[in-house]
Amino acid sequence: MTIQEQAHQLELLADQVPTGIALATRSELDDLQAQVLGLLGATTTATSVQGAIQLAARQIDEVAASLENVRVQIQDAARHHLQG
């Protein structure tokens, strides 16, 4: 395999990093949070559930950032590989 082919394969791998899954999950949590508020209103129970959702959302944000970092690192490796 040539250096160009290896770099191309790395670019393809970068495209496979599942960043979209994390972003979609985050969006679903936002929707869920709105639904909880709609069902329960401004109650203690709603606040408790929303706190749990917000914690999960922050963790997903961290995972999404880490996945994006993986994608960028693979892309950087491909560019570096081509530069020798």
PDB file of N, CA, C and O in Angstrom, chain B, residues numbered from 101:
ATOM      1  N   MET B 101       0.848  -1.168   0.000  1.00  0.00           N
ATOM      2  CA  MET B 101       0.000   0.000   0.000  1.00  0.00           C
ATOM      3  C   MET B 101       0.898   1.237   0.000  1.00  0.00           C
ATOM      4  O   MET B 101       1.855   1.326   0.769  1.00  0.00           O
ATOM      5  N   THR B 102       0.573   2.182  -0.871  1.00  0.00           N
ATOM      6  CA  THR B 102       1.359   3.412  -0.950  1.00  0.00           C
ATOM      7  C   THR B 102       1.001   4.352   0.200  1.00  0.00           C
ATOM      8  O   THR B 102       0.003   4.161   0.896  1.00  0.00           O
ATOM      9  N   ILE B 103       1.832   5.360   0.377  1.00  0.00           N
ATOM     10  CA  ILE B 103       1.583   6.358   1.417  1.00  0.00           C
ATOM     11  C   ILE B 103       0.254   7.073   1.154  1.00  0.00           C
ATOM     12  O   ILE B 103      -0.507   7.343   2.084  1.00  0.00           O
ATOM     13  N   GLN B 104      -0.018   7.377  -0.116  1.00  0.00           N
ATOM     14  CA  GLN B 104      -1.270   8.040  -0.460  1.00  0.00           C
ATOM     15  C   GLN B 104      -2.470   7.146  -0.139  1.00  0.00           C
ATOM     16  O   GLN B 104      -3.493   7.628   0.347  1.00  0.00           O
ATOM     17  N   GLU B 105      -2.343   5.858  -0.410  1.00  0.00           N
ATOM     18  CA  GLU B 105      -3.428   4.931  -0.101  1.00  0.00           C
ATOM     19  C   GLU B 105      -3.642   4.824   1.407  1.00  0.00           C
ATOM     20  O   GLU B 105      -4.777   4.760   1.880  1.00  0.00           O
ATOM     21  N   GLN B 106      -2.545   4.805   2.152  1.00  0.00           N
ATOM     22  CA  GLN B 106      -2.660   4.752   3.607  1.00  0.00           C
ATOM     23  C   GLN B 106      -3.346   6.011   4.140  1.00  0.00           C
ATOM     24  O   GLN B 106      -4.209   5.939   5.015  1.00  0.00           O
ATOM     25  N   ALA B 107      -2.956   7.148   3.605  1.00  0.00           N
ATOM     26  CA  ALA B 107      -3.569   8.409   4.032  1.00  0.00           C
ATOM     27  C   ALA B 107      -5.060   8.409   3.696  1.00  0.00           C
ATOM     28  O   ALA B 107      -5.885   8.860   4.491  1.00  0.00           O
ATOM     29  N   HIS B 108      -5.393   7.902   2.514  1.00  0.00           N
ATOM     30  CA  HIS B 108      -6.797   7.821   2.120  1.00  0.00           C
ATOM     31  C   HIS B 108      -7.570   6.897   3.074  1.00  0.00           C
ATOM     32  O   HIS B 108      -8.693   7.213   3.468  1.00  0.00           O
ATOM     33  N   GLN B 109      -6.983   5.787   3.434  1.00  0.00           N
ATOM     34  CA  GLN B 109      -7.624   4.854   4.371  1.00  0.00           C
ATOM     35  C   GLN B 109      -7.833   5.515   5.732  1.00  0.00           C
ATOM     36  O   GLN B 109      -8.864   5.312   6.373  1.00  0.00           O
ATOM     37  N   LEU B 110      -6.859   6.301   6.169  1.00  0.00           N
ATOM     38  CA  LEU B 110      -7.008   7.027   7.433  1.00  0.00           C
ATOM     39  C   LEU B 110      -8.172   8.020   7.358  1.00  0.00           C
ATOM     40  O   LEU B 110      -8.944   8.156   8.308  1.00  0.00           O
ATOM     41  N   GLU B 111      -8.289   8.708   6.223  1.00  0.00           N
ATOM     42  CA  GLU B 111      -9.405   9.651   6.048  1.00  0.00           C
ATOM     43  C   GLU B 111     -10.744   8.914   6.124  1.00  0.00           C
ATOM     44  O   GLU B 111     -11.699   9.410   6.722  1.00  0.00           O
ATOM     45  N   LEU B 112     -10.805   7.741   5.521  1.00  0.00           N
ATOM     46  CA  LEU B 112     -12.032   6.947   5.589  1.00  0.00           C
ATOM     47  C   LEU B 112     -12.339   6.526   7.025  1.00  0.00           C
ATOM     48  O   LEU B 112     -13.497   6.507   7.443  1.00  0.00           O
ATOM     49  N   LEU B 113     -11.295   6.191   7.770  1.00  0.00           N
ATOM     50  CA  LEU B 113     -11.484   5.833   9.179  1.00  0.00           C
ATOM     51  C   LEU B 113     -11.999   7.028   9.982  1.00  0.00           C
ATOM     52  O   LEU B 113     -12.860   6.880  10.849  1.00  0.00           O
ATOM     53  N   ALA B 114     -11.467   8.203   9.686  1.00  0.00           N
ATOM     54  CA  ALA B 114     -11.917   9.414  10.386  1.00  0.00           C
ATOM     55  C   ALA B 114     -13.410   9.628  10.178  1.00  0.00           C
ATOM     56  O   ALA B 114     -14.119  10.065  11.085  1.00  0.00           O
ATOM     57  N   ASP B 115     -13.879   9.314   8.968  1.00  0.00           N
ATOM     58  CA  ASP B 115     -15.303   9.470   8.681  1.00  0.00           C
ATOM     59  C   ASP B 115     -16.165   8.468   9.443  1.00  0.00           C
ATOM     60  O   ASP B 115     -17.373   8.666   9.576  1.00  0.00           O
ATOM     61  N   GLN B 116     -15.558   7.398   9.942  1.00  0.00           N
ATOM     62  CA  GLN B 116     -16.307   6.363  10.654  1.00  0.00           C
ATOM     63  C   GLN B 116     -16.450   6.640  12.154  1.00  0.00           C
ATOM     64  O   GLN B 116     -17.176   5.924  12.844  1.00  0.00           O
ATOM     65  N   VAL B 117     -15.778   7.656  12.657  1.00  0.00           N
ATOM     66  CA  VAL B 117     -15.899   7.976  14.084  1.00  0.00           C
ATOM     67  C   VAL B 117     -17.350   8.398  14.336  1.00  0.00           C
ATOM     68  O   VAL B 117     -17.857   9.299  13.668  1.00  0.00           O
ATOM     69  N   PRO B 118     -18.016   7.754  15.291  1.00  0.00           N
ATOM     70  CA  PRO B 118     -19.463   7.947  15.466  1.00  0.00           C
ATOM     71  C   PRO B 118     -19.862   9.228  16.208  1.00  0.00           C
ATOM     72  O   PRO B 118     -20.569   9.173  17.215  1.00  0.00           O
ATOM     73  N   THR B 119     -19.411  10.363  15.711  1.00  0.00           N
ATOM     74  CA  THR B 119     -19.761  11.633  16.361  1.00  0.00           C
ATOM     75  C   THR B 119     -21.256  11.922  16.264  1.00  0.00           C
ATOM     76  O   THR B 119     -21.834  12.517  17.173  1.00  0.00           O
ATOM     77  N   GLY B 120     -21.873  11.510  15.186  1.00  0.00           N
ATOM     78  CA  GLY B 120     -23.301  11.779  14.989  1.00  0.00           C
ATOM     79  C   GLY B 120     -24.186  11.093  16.006  1.00  0.00           C
ATOM     80  O   GLY B 120     -25.236  11.616  16.378  1.00  0.00           O
ATOM     81  N   ILE B 121     -23.767   9.929  16.455  1.00  0.00           N
ATOM     82  CA  ILE B 121     -24.562   9.188  17.442  1.00  0.00           C
ATOM     83  C   ILE B 121     -24.649   9.980  18.741  1.00  0.00           C
ATOM     84  O   ILE B 121     -25.720  10.096  19.336  1.00  0.00           O
ATOM     85  N   ALA B 122     -23.524  10.519  19.171  1.00  0.00           N
ATOM     86  CA  ALA B 122     -23.520  11.299  20.409  1.00  0.00           C
ATOM     87  C   ALA B 122     -24.390  12.547  20.257  1.00  0.00           C
ATOM     88  O   ALA B 122     -25.151  12.895  21.160  1.00  0.00           O
ATOM     89  N   LEU B 123     -24.274  13.211  19.120  1.00  0.00           N
ATOM     90  CA  LEU B 123     -25.067  14.428  18.904  1.00  0.00           C
ATOM     91  C   LEU B 123     -26.557  14.116  18.832  1.00  0.00           C
ATOM     92  O   LEU B 123     -27.377  14.876  19.349  1.00  0.00           O
ATOM     93  N   ALA B 124     -26.911  13.005  18.196  1.00  0.00           N
ATOM     94  CA  ALA B 124     -28.321  12.617  18.112  1.00  0.00           C
ATOM     95  C   ALA B 124     -28.866  12.265  19.498  1.00  0.00           C
ATOM     96  O   ALA B 124     -29.999  12.610  19.833  1.00  0.00           O
ATOM     97  N   THR B 125     -28.060  11.583  20.289  1.00  0.00           N
ATOM     98  CA  THR B 125     -28.483  11.225  21.646  1.00  0.00           C
ATOM     99  C   THR B 125     -28.691  12.474  22.478  1.00  0.00           C
ATOM    100  O   THR B 125     -29.641  12.558  23.256  1.00  0.00           O
ATOM    101  N   ARG B 126     -27.814  13.433  22.318  1.00  0.00           N
ATOM    102  CA  ARG B 126     -27.937  14.701  23.053  1.00  0.00           C
ATOM    103  C   ARG B 126     -29.236  15.394  22.679  1.00  0.00           C
ATOM    104  O   ARG B 126     -29.934  15.921  23.545  1.00  0.00           O
ATOM    105  N   SER B 127     -29.559  15.397  21.405  1.00  0.00           N
ATOM    106  CA  SER B 127     -30.788  16.017  20.929  1.00  0.00           C
ATOM    107  C   SER B 127     -32.019  15.300  21.502  1.00  0.00           C
ATOM    108  O   SER B 127     -33.000  15.941  21.880  1.00  0.00           O
ATOM    109  N   GLU B 128     -31.954  13.982  21.559  1.00  0.00           N
ATOM    110  CA  GLU B 128     -33.059  13.211  22.124  1.00  0.00           C
ATOM    111  C   GLU B 128     -33.248  13.529  23.612  1.00  0.00           C
ATOM    112  O   GLU B 128     -34.377  13.599  24.099  1.00  0.00           O
ATOM    113  N   LEU B 129     -32.149  13.717  24.318  1.00  0.00           N
ATOM    114  CA  LEU B 129     -32.254  14.082  25.734  1.00  0.00           C
ATOM    115  C   LEU B 129     -32.892  15.455  25.905  1.00  0.00           C
ATOM    116  O   LEU B 129     -33.690  15.663  26.819  1.00  0.00           O
ATOM    117  N   ASP B 130     -32.540  16.392  25.025  1.00  0.00           N
ATOM    118  CA  ASP B 130     -33.153  17.723  25.088  1.00  0.00           C
ATOM    119  C   ASP B 130     -34.669  17.611  24.889  1.00  0.00           C
ATOM    120  O   ASP B 130     -35.446  18.257  25.592  1.00  0.00           O
ATOM    121  N   ASP B 131     -35.073  16.787  23.927  1.00  0.00           N
ATOM    122  CA  ASP B 131     -36.501  16.582  23.679  1.00  0.00           C
ATOM    123  C   ASP B 131     -37.176  15.936  24.894  1.00  0.00           C
ATOM    124  O   ASP B 131     -38.274  16.327  25.290  1.00  0.00           O
ATOM    125  N   LEU B 132     -36.509  14.960  25.466  1.00  0.00           N
ATOM    126  CA  LEU B 132     -37.038  14.269  26.639  1.00  0.00           C
ATOM    127  C   LEU B 132     -37.218  15.237  27.803  1.00  0.00           C
ATOM    128  O   LEU B 132     -38.218  15.195  28.519  1.00  0.00           O
ATOM    129  N   GLN B 133     -36.236  16.103  27.975  1.00  0.00           N
ATOM    130  CA  GLN B 133     -36.314  17.086  29.053  1.00  0.00           C
ATOM    131  C   GLN B 133     -37.530  17.999  28.866  1.00  0.00           C
ATOM    132  O   GLN B 133     -38.235  18.303  29.829  1.00  0.00           O
ATOM    133  N   ALA B 134     -37.770  18.428  27.642  1.00  0.00           N
ATOM    134  CA  ALA B 134     -38.927  19.279  27.369  1.00  0.00           C
ATOM    135  C   ALA B 134     -40.234  18.533  27.633  1.00  0.00           C
ATOM    136  O   ALA B 134     -41.195  19.115  28.138  1.00  0.00           O
ATOM    137  N   GLN B 135     -40.267  17.258  27.293  1.00  0.00           N
ATOM    138  CA  GLN B 135     -41.470  16.466  27.521  1.00  0.00           C
ATOM    139  C   GLN B 135     -41.740  16.279  29.018  1.00  0.00           C
ATOM    140  O   GLN B 135     -42.889  16.342  29.456  1.00  0.00           O
ATOM    141  N   VAL B 136     -40.694  16.051  29.790  1.00  0.00           N
ATOM    142  CA  VAL B 136     -40.851  15.912  31.243  1.00  0.00           C
ATOM    143  C   VAL B 136     -41.428  17.198  31.819  1.00  0.00           C
ATOM    144  O   VAL B 136     -42.355  17.165  32.629  1.00  0.00           O
ATOM    145  N   LEU B 137     -40.875  18.325  31.398  1.00  0.00           N
ATOM    146  CA  LEU B 137     -41.385  19.609  31.884  1.00  0.00           C
ATOM    147  C   LEU B 137     -42.845  19.792  31.488  1.00  0.00           C
ATOM    148  O   LEU B 137     -43.652  20.282  32.277  1.00  0.00           O
ATOM    149  N   GLY B 138     -43.181  19.394  30.254  1.00  0.00           N
ATOM    150  CA  GLY B 138     -44.563  19.511  29.801  1.00  0.00           C
ATOM    151  C   GLY B 138     -45.519  18.638  30.588  1.00  0.00           C
ATOM    152  O   GLY B 138     -46.653  19.036  30.855  1.00  0.00           O
ATOM    153  N   LEU B 139     -45.072  17.463  30.958  1.00  0.00           N
ATOM    154  CA  LEU B 139     -45.927  16.536  31.712  1.00  0.00           C
ATOM    155  C   LEU B 139     -46.049  16.905  33.184  1.00  0.00           C
ATOM    156  O   LEU B 139     -47.143  16.882  33.749  1.00  0.00           O
ATOM    157  N   LEU B 140     -44.938  17.242  33.791  1.00  0.00           N
ATOM    158  CA  LEU B 140     -44.916  17.430  35.240  1.00  0.00           C
ATOM    159  C   LEU B 140     -44.950  18.889  35.679  1.00  0.00           C
ATOM    160  O   LEU B 140     -45.220  19.182  36.843  1.00  0.00           O
ATOM    161  N   GLY B 141     -44.678  19.798  34.757  1.00  0.00           N
ATOM    162  CA  GLY B 141     -44.644  21.205  35.130  1.00  0.00           C
ATOM    163  C   GLY B 141     -43.462  21.491  36.049  1.00  0.00           C
ATOM    164  O   GLY B 141     -42.509  20.715  36.119  1.00  0.00           O
ATOM    165  N   ALA B 142     -43.538  22.594  36.738  1.00  0.00           N
ATOM    166  CA  ALA B 142     -42.448  23.019  37.623  1.00  0.00           C
ATOM    167  C   ALA B 142     -42.624  22.390  39.003  1.00  0.00           C
ATOM    168  O   ALA B 142     -42.969  23.060  39.977  1.00  0.00           O
ATOM    169  N   THR B 143     -42.375  21.084  39.053  1.00  0.00           N
ATOM    170  CA  THR B 143     -42.511  20.363  40.324  1.00  0.00           C
ATOM    171  C   THR B 143     -41.145  19.870  40.786  1.00  0.00           C
ATOM    172  O   THR B 143     -40.168  19.896  40.039  1.00  0.00           O
ATOM    173  N   THR B 144     -41.105  19.423  42.028  1.00  0.00           N
ATOM    174  CA  THR B 144     -39.866  18.867  42.576  1.00  0.00           C
ATOM    175  C   THR B 144     -39.446  17.627  41.795  1.00  0.00           C
ATOM    176  O   THR B 144     -38.261  17.427  41.528  1.00  0.00           O
ATOM    177  N   THR B 145     -40.412  16.802  41.433  1.00  0.00           N
ATOM    178  CA  THR B 145     -40.114  15.592  40.667  1.00  0.00           C
ATOM    179  C   THR B 145     -39.522  15.957  39.312  1.00  0.00           C
ATOM    180  O   THR B 145     -38.536  15.358  38.883  1.00  0.00           O
ATOM    181  N   ALA B 146     -40.112  16.929  38.642  1.00  0.00           N
ATOM    182  CA  ALA B 146     -39.602  17.362  37.339  1.00  0.00           C
ATOM    183  C   ALA B 146     -38.185  17.895  37.474  1.00  0.00           C
ATOM    184  O   ALA B 146     -37.328  17.612  36.637  1.00  0.00           O
ATOM    185  N   THR B 147     -37.942  18.658  38.515  1.00  0.00           N
ATOM    186  CA  THR B 147     -36.605  19.207  38.741  1.00  0.00           C
ATOM    187  C   THR B 147     -35.595  18.088  38.954  1.00  0.00           C
ATOM    188  O   THR B 147     -34.476  18.155  38.443  1.00  0.00           O
ATOM    189  N   SER B 148     -35.975  17.077  39.693  1.00  0.00           N
ATOM    190  CA  SER B 148     -35.087  15.938  39.938  1.00  0.00           C
ATOM    191  C   SER B 148     -34.781  15.192  38.646  1.00  0.00           C
ATOM    192  O   SER B 148     -33.628  14.867  38.363  1.00  0.00           O
ATOM    193  N   VAL B 149     -35.822  14.926  37.868  1.00  0.00           N
ATOM    194  CA  VAL B 149     -35.630  14.217  36.596  1.00  0.00           C
ATOM    195  C   VAL B 149     -34.796  15.068  35.649  1.00  0.00           C
ATOM    196  O   VAL B 149     -33.898  14.554  34.983  1.00  0.00           O
ATOM    197  N   GLN B 150     -35.079  16.342  35.585  1.00  0.00           N
ATOM    198  CA  GLN B 150     -34.323  17.222  34.701  1.00  0.00           C
ATOM    199  C   GLN B 150     -32.861  17.300  35.117  1.00  0.00           C
ATOM    200  O   GLN B 150     -31.981  17.395  34.262  1.00  0.00           O
ATOM    201  N   GLY B 151     -32.592  17.261  36.418  1.00  0.00           N
ATOM    202  CA  GLY B 151     -31.203  17.241  36.878  1.00  0.00           C
ATOM    203  C   GLY B 151     -30.467  16.015  36.367  1.00  0.00           C
ATOM    204  O   GLY B 151     -29.316  16.106  35.939  1.00  0.00           O
ATOM    205  N   ALA B 152     -31.135  14.867  36.415  1.00  0.00           N
ATOM    206  CA  ALA B 152     -30.527  13.634  35.910  1.00  0.00           C
ATOM    207  C   ALA B 152     -30.293  13.722  34.406  1.00  0.00           C
ATOM    208  O   ALA B 152     -29.260  13.281  33.902  1.00  0.00           O
ATOM    209  N   ILE B 153     -31.251  14.288  33.703  1.00  0.00           N
ATOM    210  CA  ILE B 153     -31.109  14.446  32.248  1.00  0.00           C
ATOM    211  C   ILE B 153     -29.961  15.400  31.934  1.00  0.00           C
ATOM    212  O   ILE B 153     -29.171  15.142  31.026  1.00  0.00           O
ATOM    213  N   GLN B 154     -29.864  16.486  32.669  1.00  0.00           N
ATOM    214  CA  GLN B 154     -28.789  17.450  32.435  1.00  0.00           C
ATOM    215  C   GLN B 154     -27.419  16.843  32.710  1.00  0.00           C
ATOM    216  O   GLN B 154     -26.459  17.122  31.992  1.00  0.00           O
ATOM    217  N   LEU B 155     -27.325  16.021  33.738  1.00  0.00           N
ATOM    218  CA  LEU B 155     -26.064  15.334  34.019  1.00  0.00           C
ATOM    219  C   LEU B 155     -25.690  14.421  32.863  1.00  0.00           C
ATOM    220  O   LEU B 155     -24.546  14.425  32.408  1.00  0.00           O
ATOM    221  N   ALA B 156     -26.647  13.642  32.388  1.00  0.00           N
ATOM    222  CA  ALA B 156     -26.391  12.757  31.256  1.00  0.00           C
ATOM    223  C   ALA B 156     -26.011  13.565  30.014  1.00  0.00           C
ATOM    224  O   ALA B 156     -25.122  13.168  29.261  1.00  0.00           O
ATOM    225  N   ALA B 157     -26.676  14.685  29.805  1.00  0.00           N
ATOM    226  CA  ALA B 157     -26.387  15.539  28.646  1.00  0.00           C
ATOM    227  C   ALA B 157     -24.957  16.077  28.707  1.00  0.00           C
ATOM    228  O   ALA B 157     -24.266  16.117  27.690  1.00  0.00           O
ATOM    229  N   ARG B 158     -24.515  16.490  29.892  1.00  0.00           N
ATOM    230  CA  ARG B 158     -23.134  16.987  30.033  1.00  0.00           C
ATOM    231  C   ARG B 158     -22.135  15.878  29.727  1.00  0.00           C
ATOM    232  O   ARG B 158     -21.115  16.113  29.080  1.00  0.00           O
ATOM    233  N   GLN B 159     -22.432  14.677  30.195  1.00  0.00           N
ATOM    234  CA  GLN B 159     -21.535  13.558  29.928  1.00  0.00           C
ATOM    235  C   GLN B 159     -21.500  13.227  28.442  1.00  0.00           C
ATOM    236  O   GLN B 159     -20.444  12.899  27.901  1.00  0.00           O
ATOM    237  N   ILE B 160     -22.644  13.312  27.785  1.00  0.00           N
ATOM    238  CA  ILE B 160     -22.683  13.071  26.350  1.00  0.00           C
ATOM    239  C   ILE B 160     -21.906  14.154  25.617  1.00  0.00           C
ATOM    240  O   ILE B 160     -21.218  13.865  24.638  1.00  0.00           O
ATOM    241  N   ASP B 161     -22.006  15.393  26.075  1.00  0.00           N
ATOM    242  CA  ASP B 161     -21.230  16.475  25.472  1.00  0.00           C
ATOM    243  C   ASP B 161     -19.731  16.173  25.555  1.00  0.00           C
ATOM    244  O   ASP B 161     -18.982  16.423  24.610  1.00  0.00           O
ATOM    245  N   GLU B 162     -19.310  15.633  26.694  1.00  0.00           N
ATOM    246  CA  GLU B 162     -17.901  15.272  26.860  1.00  0.00           C
ATOM    247  C   GLU B 162     -17.510  14.137  25.917  1.00  0.00           C
ATOM    248  O   GLU B 162     -16.434  14.162  25.319  1.00  0.00           O
ATOM    249  N   VAL B 163     -18.379  13.152  25.790  1.00  0.00           N
ATOM    250  CA  VAL B 163     -18.117  12.042  24.862  1.00  0.00           C
ATOM    251  C   VAL B 163     -18.057  12.563  23.428  1.00  0.00           C
ATOM    252  O   VAL B 163     -17.175  12.174  22.662  1.00  0.00           O
ATOM    253  N   ALA B 164     -18.991  13.442  23.064  1.00  0.00           N
ATOM    254  CA  ALA B 164     -19.007  14.004  21.713  1.00  0.00           C
ATOM    255  C   ALA B 164     -17.715  14.765  21.429  1.00  0.00           C
ATOM    256  O   ALA B 164     -17.157  14.657  20.338  1.00  0.00           O
ATOM    257  N   ALA B 165     -17.242  15.531  22.402  1.00  0.00           N
ATOM    258  CA  ALA B 165     -15.983  16.269  22.228  1.00  0.00           C
ATOM    259  C   ALA B 165     -14.810  15.305  22.090  1.00  0.00           C
ATOM    260  O   ALA B 165     -13.908  15.535  21.284  1.00  0.00           O
ATOM    261  N   SER B 166     -14.817  14.238  22.863  1.00  0.00           N
ATOM    262  CA  SER B 166     -13.738  13.241  22.768  1.00  0.00           C
ATOM    263  C   SER B 166     -13.762  12.545  21.420  1.00  0.00           C
ATOM    264  O   SER B 166     -12.712  12.313  20.820  1.00  0.00           O
ATOM    265  N   LEU B 167     -14.949  12.211  20.939  1.00  0.00           N
ATOM    266  CA  LEU B 167     -15.059  11.568  19.625  1.00  0.00           C
ATOM    267  C   LEU B 167     -14.589  12.503  18.518  1.00  0.00           C
ATOM    268  O   LEU B 167     -13.915  12.079  17.579  1.00  0.00           O
ATOM    269  N   GLU B 168     -14.948  13.772  18.636  1.00  0.00           N
ATOM    270  CA  GLU B 168     -14.483  14.745  17.637  1.00  0.00           C
ATOM    271  C   GLU B 168     -12.969  14.843  17.673  1.00  0.00           C
ATOM    272  O   GLU B 168     -12.332  14.974  16.628  1.00  0.00           O
ATOM    273  N   ASN B 169     -12.387  14.783  18.856  1.00  0.00           N
ATOM    274  CA  ASN B 169     -10.937  14.805  18.976  1.00  0.00           C
ATOM    275  C   ASN B 169     -10.313  13.585  18.285  1.00  0.00           C
ATOM    276  O   ASN B 169      -9.289  13.710  17.612  1.00  0.00           O
ATOM    277  N   VAL B 170     -10.916  12.429  18.447  1.00  0.00           N
ATOM    278  CA  VAL B 170     -10.427  11.220  17.762  1.00  0.00           C
ATOM    279  C   VAL B 170     -10.456  11.431  16.252  1.00  0.00           C
ATOM    280  O   VAL B 170      -9.492  11.117  15.554  1.00  0.00           O
ATOM    281  N   ARG B 171     -11.573  11.967  15.755  1.00  0.00           N
ATOM    282  CA  ARG B 171     -11.707  12.201  14.315  1.00  0.00           C
ATOM    283  C   ARG B 171     -10.621  13.145  13.805  1.00  0.00           C
ATOM    284  O   ARG B 171     -10.001  12.891  12.772  1.00  0.00           O
ATOM    285  N   VAL B 172     -10.399  14.228  14.532  1.00  0.00           N
ATOM    286  CA  VAL B 172      -9.380  15.211  14.137  1.00  0.00           C
ATOM    287  C   VAL B 172      -7.984  14.601  14.192  1.00  0.00           C
ATOM    288  O   VAL B 172      -7.160  14.851  13.312  1.00  0.00           O
ATOM    289  N   GLN B 173      -7.718  13.808  15.213  1.00  0.00           N
ATOM    290  CA  GLN B 173      -6.396  13.174  15.339  1.00  0.00           C
ATOM    291  C   GLN B 173      -6.129  12.232  14.164  1.00  0.00           C
ATOM    292  O   GLN B 173      -5.013  12.175  13.649  1.00  0.00           O
ATOM    293  N   ILE B 174      -7.154  11.498  13.746  1.00  0.00           N
ATOM    294  CA  ILE B 174      -6.978  10.600  12.598  1.00  0.00           C
ATOM    295  C   ILE B 174      -6.751  11.410  11.327  1.00  0.00           C
ATOM    296  O   ILE B 174      -5.903  11.050  10.510  1.00  0.00           O
ATOM    297  N   GLN B 175      -7.493  12.490  11.150  1.00  0.00           N
ATOM    298  CA  GLN B 175      -7.289  13.347   9.985  1.00  0.00           C
ATOM    299  C   GLN B 175      -5.888  13.951   9.994  1.00  0.00           C
ATOM    300  O   GLN B 175      -5.223  14.011   8.960  1.00  0.00           O
ATOM    301  N   ASP B 176      -5.448  14.395  11.162  1.00  0.00           N
ATOM    302  CA  ASP B 176      -4.091  14.944  11.278  1.00  0.00           C
ATOM    303  C   ASP B 176      -3.045  13.889  10.941  1.00  0.00           C
ATOM    304  O   ASP B 176      -2.037  14.191  10.302  1.00  0.00           O
ATOM    305  N   ALA B 177      -3.283  12.648  11.371  1.00  0.00           N
ATOM    306  CA  ALA B 177      -2.349  11.563  11.057  1.00  0.00           C
ATOM    307  C   ALA B 177      -2.287  11.338   9.556  1.00  0.00           C
ATOM    308  O   ALA B 177      -1.213  11.078   9.014  1.00  0.00           O
ATOM    309  N   ALA B 178      -3.412  11.432   8.886  1.00  0.00           N
ATOM    310  CA  ALA B 178      -3.436  11.267   7.426  1.00  0.00           C
ATOM    311  C   ALA B 178      -2.627  12.373   6.753  1.00  0.00           C
ATOM    312  O   ALA B 178      -1.831  12.101   5.854  1.00  0.00           O
ATOM    313  N   ARG B 179      -2.827  13.610   7.179  1.00  0.00           N
ATOM    314  CA  ARG B 179      -2.070  14.725   6.587  1.00  0.00           C
ATOM    315  C   ARG B 179      -0.581  14.587   6.882  1.00  0.00           C
ATOM    316  O   ARG B 179       0.254  14.802   6.003  1.00  0.00           O
ATOM    317  N   HIS B 180      -0.255  14.229   8.113  1.00  0.00           N
ATOM    318  CA  HIS B 180       1.143  14.054   8.495  1.00  0.00           C
ATOM    319  C   HIS B 180       1.771  12.929   7.681  1.00  0.00           C
ATOM    320  O   HIS B 180       2.929  13.016   7.272  1.00  0.00           O
ATOM    321  N   HIS B 181       1.013  11.896   7.458  1.00  0.00           N
ATOM    322  CA  HIS B 181       1.515  10.747   6.701  1.00  0.00           C
ATOM    323  C   HIS B 181       1.891  11.175   5.270  1.00  0.00           C
ATOM    324  O   HIS B 181       2.898  10.723   4.725  1.00  0.00           O
ATOM    325  N   LEU B 182       1.080  12.041   4.679  1.00  0.00           N
ATOM    326  CA  LEU B 182       1.363  12.500   3.330  1.00  0.00           C
ATOM    327  C   LEU B 182       2.577  13.429   3.273  1.00  0.00           C
ATOM    328  O   LEU B 182       3.277  13.492   2.263  1.00  0.00           O
ATOM    329  N   GLN B 183       2.810  14.141   4.363  1.00  0.00           N
ATOM    330  CA  GLN B 183       3.928  15.087   4.400  1.00  0.00           C
ATOM    331  C   GLN B 183       5.249  14.372   4.654  1.00  0.00           C
ATOM    332  O   GLN B 183       6.319  14.942   4.442  1.00  0.00           O
ATOM    333  N   GLY B 184       5.174  13.139   5.103  1.00  0.00           N
ATOM    334  CA  GLY B 184       6.380  12.352   5.336  1.00  0.00           C
ATOM    335  C   GLY B 184       6.933  12.641   6.661  1.00  0.00           C
ATOM    336  O   GLY B 184       7.956  12.071   7.041  1.00  0.00           O
TER     337      GLY B 184
END
